[in-house]
Amino acid sequence: MPLPKINTPTFELELPSTGKKIRYRPFLVKEEKILVMAMESEDAKQITDAIVQILNDCILTRGVKVDKLSIFDIEYLFLNIRSKSVGETVEVNVTCPDDGETQVQMEIDLDSIKVKKNKSHRNTIKLDNDLSMKLKYPSLDQFIESNFDSGMSEVSQSLSVISSCIDMIYNEEESWSASDSTEKELEEFIGQLNTKQFKQVEKFFETMPKLAHTIVVKNPKTEVESEVVLEGLASFFT
C-alpha cells in the first residue's frame, strides 16, 4: 500500500517588474538540501544555479521562465519562498558604519523586505530630437554571463550587459527591435553614444528597482546608532 502524499500549501505574489501574479509553493526538504550544499560550496555560480533550480521547482504558474526574469524579481521571489519554507525571520551580521568593524547580529522579518522603486527611474532614453531607446532589465542569464565569464574585460562586460538590455530603438517613423539585431550590431550602436547619452543609460541601471531594507543598528562599543541599507539577496543570508 503506497504512503499518503502530504498536502503542500500554495501562495501568491506580484512580480515587482510587471505586477503579474505568480503562484508558488514552499521548497521541500529535497530542495533545501540543494540550497545548503550550494551555500556550503561558497561558489557564487553554484549558489545561483541552485536558486534557479529551486524557483523552477516551486513556481506553479505556467509559462514563467526563471532565467529570463529580472534580477530583482528573482531575489524577491526567492525571499518569499524562503520565508514560507523555513521561517519568516533571518539573522544577519551587520557591520556598524561608525567604526566599520564591529558586527552586530540582528533578526529581520523577511516579509518586511520589499523591492524599492526610484521615482526618477525611466526605461526610455531620448537620444536626440529624433531617436529614442527603450531598455529592459538584465535577466539572470545576462548577470551570470557578465559575472562569470573570466575571458571578458570589464569594458566588454559593460557593453555586453548594456547591449543585452536594449529592447528597441525607435523614432516617429519606424522602430528597430533588438531581437532582430546581432550582439555586435547592438554593441556598435552603444559605441556611438556620446558622454551625455551614456550617462542616461548608466542612470537606468543605477535607479532600477532593487531588493532593499533599511535597519537601525546600535554599536555596543560606541553606543552610536546608525542606519544601514541592506541591498540584494546576499545581504540577507550573511
N, C-alpha and C positions, 0 to 999 in steps of 0.2 A: 504493500500500500504506500503510495507516494506521500512525502511530507507536505503539509499545507504551505501555501505561499503567504508571505507576510505583506499586508497592505502598506503601501508607501504613500504618504500624503503628497499632494501637489500644491504648488504656489504659483503666483503670477506677479510679474512686474513689467514696467515700461522701459524700453531701451532709451537711455538718455539722448541718443543721437536722433532718433526718429519718432519716439513716442509709441512705437509698435509694442503690443503686449506679447509677452513671452511666458509660456507655461514651463515650469521646471519642477524637478523633484530634488530632495536632498541627496548627497552622494552616500553610497553604501560602504560597508567595510572594505570590499574589494577595491573601490576607488580611493578610499582613504589610504590604503596600503600603497597604491601607486604614487600618491602625493608625498607620503612620508619618505619613501625611497628616493624620490626626486629631490626633496628638500635636504636629505642627508648627503646627497651627492655634491651639493653646493654648486652644481653646474647650471648656469642660467638657462641654457638651451634645453637641458633635460627638464628643468622645472617648467619652462614654457610649454614644452611638448605635453607634460603631464596635465597641466591646466587645460589645454585644448582637448585632450582625450576625455577628461572628466566633464567638461562642458558639453561635448558631443554626446556623452552618455546621459547626462542629466537634463538636457533641454528636450522637452516633449513636443514643442511646436514644430511642425514640419516645415522644411524649406529653409531653416536657419543655417547659414554657412558660417561657422565659428571663425574660420581662418580669414574671412572677409569682413568681419566686424571690426569697428574701430577699437583702438587700444582701451579707451575709457569705458566702452560698452562691455568689453571682456572683463575688465577689472571689476566693474560694478556687478555684473552677473555672477562672477566667481565669489565675490564677497558675500552676496546674498545667499548663494547656495551653501557656502561655508557656514554662514550664520544659522541656517535652518538644519544643518547637518551635525555640527559638533558644539554648538553653543553660540549665544548671541553676544558674547563678550570675548575680548582677546587682550592679553597682556603684552605690552610693548616696552622696550627700553628706550627712554627719551634722554638725549643729551641736553643738559641745561645750557642755554645760549650765553649766559652771563660769564661762565668760565670756560665753556667749550669742552669740558672733560667729565664733569660729574654726571652720572647716569641715574635716572630715576625710573623705577618700574611703575607703569600706570595701566589701569584697566580701561578699555574703551568699549563702548556699546556699538557693535557693528551696524546696527540698524540706524544709528545716527549719522553714519558716514554717507555722504551724497556726492554726486558729480556736480562740481561748481562750474557755472557758466559765466563768462565775461560779457558784459553788456556791449562792449566795443568790438566784440568778435564779429567778423564778416567772412563769408566764404566766397564772395565775389570781389574781384580786384579790377578796377578800371585802369587799364594800362596807359591809354591815351584817349583822345576825343572820339576815337572810332572803335578801338579794340578793348575787349574785356576778357577776363579769365575766371572760370569757376573752379574752385578747388574742392576736393573731398578729403576726408580724414584718412590718415595712414592706417592700413589694416595690419593684422598680426603678421601676415606673410611679409609685408614690407619692412616691419620692425625687425623681424628675425634676419632678413636678408641684409639689412644695413648694419646690424649689430654683431653678426656672427660671420660675416664674410671677410676674413682677415686679408684677403688679397686686394681689397679696395682701399684707396687712400681716403682721408677724411673729406676732401673736396668731392671726390667721386661718390662717396656715400651720400653727402648732402644733395648733390644733383640728382642722384638716383631716387632718393626719397621724395624730393620736390616734384620731379617729373612723374613719379608714380601716383602723386596726389592730384594731378591735373585731371579734371573731369571733362571740361570742354573749353574751347576758345571761340569767341563769337563777336560779331558786330551786328548792325541792324539788318544786313542783307543775308548773311549766312553764318553757319557755325561749323566748327571742326571738333569732332569727338575724339578724345584721347584714345579710345579703344580702336580707332581706325588708323592710329599713328604708331610708328615704331618707337622703342625706347630712345634710340639715337636721335630721331627727329624731335622728340619732346625735350631731350637734354639740350639739343642745339637751339631750340626755341627759348629755353630758360637762359641759355648763354647770351641771348640778345638783350636781356633786360638791363636797364640802367640801374644805378645805385638806389634811386628813389623807388623804383618799381620793385626791386628785390627786397627792400625793407618792408614793403607791403606784404610780400609773400612771407617774410620772417614773422611779421605780426600775426598772420593767420595761425602759425604754429605756436607762437608764444601765448596767444589768447584762447586757443582751442580748449574745450571743456576738459576738466581733469578731476580725477578722484582725489578729494582733499578733505581734511578735517582739522579744525583749529582746537588746540587744547592749551590749558594753562598749567605750567609746571613750576613747582617751587623747589629751589635748590636747597637741600638740607644743610649744606655747609655755609651758604651765604645768606639764606632766608630770602633771597631775591625771587620774585615771581616773574615769569616770562611767558609770552605767547609763542607757541610752536605750531607751525603748519606742517602736517604730515601729508605728503603727496605720493600717489602711486601705490599700487598693490603691495610692493615690497615693504613699504613703511609700516604696514600693519601686521607683518609677520617677522619682526626682528627680535 
